[in-house]
C-alpha cells in the first residue's frame, strides 16, 4: 500500500465535506490540513495594490 500526499484547491467547501466526499469515493483519508485560506478580504487587498 502506497501513501500519497495531494494538495487540493477548493471553492466553498469545508474540511468535513471534503473528507466525506473522498471517503464516499472509497479513498481512505489519513489527515486533512488547511494550509491557506483566501477570502474576500484577501482578494480586495490584492486588487488594491
HELIX and SHEET records of a PDB file:
HELIX    1   1 UNK A   15  UNK A   24  1                                  10    
HELIX    2   2 UNK A   40  UNK A   48  1                                   9    
END                                                                             
